Amino acid sequence: MYAALFILLLLALVGMLFGHFRRKKIIRRIREMEKCEKCSLLEELAEPFGYRYHCRCGFFSSTVDAWQKAGGYTWAYDYLAPRFQMVFDSLPVYFNYRGRTWLIEFWKGQYGINAGAEIGIYHADRLLSETEYRSAHFQAVGEAEMLSCGLQLCLENGACVRISERHWWLTAFLPGVFSQPSNLCLEATVCFNNREMLEAFYRGLCKAGCSAEKVTVQNLCLSFTFHQPRNVHYGFLTRLRRRLSQCLNRISCRLFLWVTRPFTCTEDRILFLYHYLPFCFRKLMRLRRFHRRCHRKHGCRRPKCCRRCSPRRGKKS
């Protein structure tokens, strides 16, 4: 019995020493890398997940050809989000334009250990009644239908992140930042192809509860501020899930900062996590990802679409 206990203690000691020296080696390796090399590696690691990393500003955003495009959008994604540690405020804007019902939705909140915001542009294949909005499946707009849009996400401490691009799903995610959705302020801009589309969207925006004094129109570009959602009432179970998810998100953020504490720069922290705890890196990159069964049931029908979202193996860094 004593011999077995001694062997277990010895193995534990060897494991601790191995982990210590491995950690030191990874820290030294990252500190010896050039800035451009770090950014290039992060671009390569994020690409299979449908994202790219903005090295100058320290945030992730979605790519135009992201695999999430095949899944489109349904109301179930937002409803199930708290079960996957995504807690956000959303503002869906429905409007009819040239024989189809369009949806431009705005999100801001906490996505695991990332604070972030999104603008998604979708449409149905026909005109829908209001009773069909929650049951319908919206497909992401094609390349010719994408709109120029921009977002500025401001945190409680006054820090802001900006991005603008012609896109179908414009996003910005800040790793290691925790915030309550109500403390985030999203300033969004959408530029439309013609006056007819702009006016249809404006009517939908007002109907969604956005006050007219928060809206600015210049030429064919409409801007507004999304801070506090209106007319949103969550059930008891949804409120409970949101609170539990936020507790887990807060703990996860603190663990991320503690584990990566040898570094202060975001790209250094992420690369350290990738080399030291690869499974945590994969969890970090699941910014807007649901369980595979959820994707297959409510959106993407291709069984291999979710399997693409794992770092490429066999590539040397």
ABEGO torsion letter per residue (X at the ends): XAAAAAAAAAAAAAAAAAAAAAAAAAAAAAAABBAAAAAAAAAAAAAAAGBBBBAAAGBBBBBAABAAAAAEBBAAAAAAAAAAGBBBBBBBBBBBBGGBBBBBBBBBEBBEABBBBBBBBBBBABBBBAAAAAABBBBBBBAAABBBBBBBBBBAAGBBBBBBBBBABBBBBBBGBBBBAAABBBBBBBBBABAAAAAAAAAAAAAAGBBAAABBBBEABBBBBBABBBGBBBBAAAAAAAAAAAAAAAAAAAAAAAAAAABABAAAAAAAAAAABAAAAAAAABABBBBAAAAAAABBABAAAAAABBBBBGBBX
